[in-house]
Every structure is written in structure tokens, then in C-alpha cells.
Amino acid sequence: MNDNEWNENGGRHPFYEETVSTDKRFEGRMISLQVDTVRLPNGDTATREIVKHPGAVAVIAVLDGKMLVVEQFRKPLERVQVEIPAGKLDAGEEPETAAMRELEEETGYRAKRIRHVRTFSTSPGFADELIYLYFTDELEPGQAHLDDEEFLTCEGLTPEQADEYVRDGRIFDAKTLLAVLIWRNWRETGAFGA
């Protein structure tokens, strides 16, 4: 059980779905798929298809007043997108370590210091993936080293360019949309609220 099963009075939340059984259907390199049979609040049963993911990190990295982004092709969407640096957690890896690694691998810049901003779910209707979002404006030159199957370019966006990319749909993914909002709030208030 986890804390989200319980309501404020210490009892189980009335919407909680208890897992009756789990059928593991697929085990891949990055994700797995399972079908859970659950007991609904009214006593009936239903199935839930669940994608299991190790989690990911993303970094809002600001250099000379510009947010670093990468442009790459995303096969599931069949499109090129502009995104903040991000990547999957390796087994047993701490999110902060992964964020530092992914930032340098994709941009060629190393963070002197990095701060956790927020953790959020990506698609809670079918996946358990969490993204750990970090911020840094303390960068120094490092060494980019992309994976063999990774092709991307890195650039810095001004606030106006970021807004334009959002309007044009070049920035399309939730983590980067959230990053633009957080960066704007940080520039205006010095706080990370979105």
C-alpha cells in the first residue's frame, strides 16, 4: 500500500482500486506492459492495461538568458520536436545523477549545481512514468556524447523564441510546455511555481 490509498481520516480512499491479479504481457528494453484485474469501489472487477516505465528526468537549463533545447525526431508521433534535455533513468540511478548526465550528454554543458523543481506523471491513465524536473542556470562547458541511436541538435532559446515555438507547435510535449511556464515564472518572480 502507499500513502495515496488512504484518505484524510486514515481509511482507504473510496475510489481506491485493489489489484486482484497481474498478467505480465510484454517486457521490453524501456517499457513493460501488464494487465491488472482490479476490484472497483462498487465490488465489480475490471481490467487496467498498465505501461511500466523506469521514470525519466528533464532539465530546464539556462545559459546567458536562453533556455537550452534539443531538436530530434520522435517516432511515436512521426515528427521532429523541440524539447528540453531529458532521458530515462537507468536501473538504480538517482534522478539528480541522471539529470546531470542527460544534460551533458545532449547539450555539451555540465551543471555546477542543479535544483529539483517538481516531479509529475506523464500519462496516469495508462502509464506509471514519473518525470523528475530540474533547473540550473549554473553551467560550464562539458562534453556532449550522444547514444549511437540518438540524432539531435542543441540550441538556446530566448523567452520570445520559446513562446513562438509553443505557438508554432515546435514545442509540443508536456514536459517542455511546463518548462516554458516554469522558466517564465522564475524570470518574473524568482520562484518556480507554474
Buried (B, 14 or more C-beta within 10 A) or exposed (E): EEEEEEEEEEEEEEEBBBEEEEEEEEEEEEBBBBEBBBBEEEEEEEEBEBBBBBBBBBBBBBBEEBBBBBBBEEEEEEEEBBBBBBBBBEEEBEBBEBBBBBBBBBBBBBBEEBBBBBEBEBEEEEBBBBBBBBBBBBBEEBEBEEEEEEEBEBEBBEBEBBBEBBEEEBBBBEBBBBBBBBBBBBEEEEEBEB
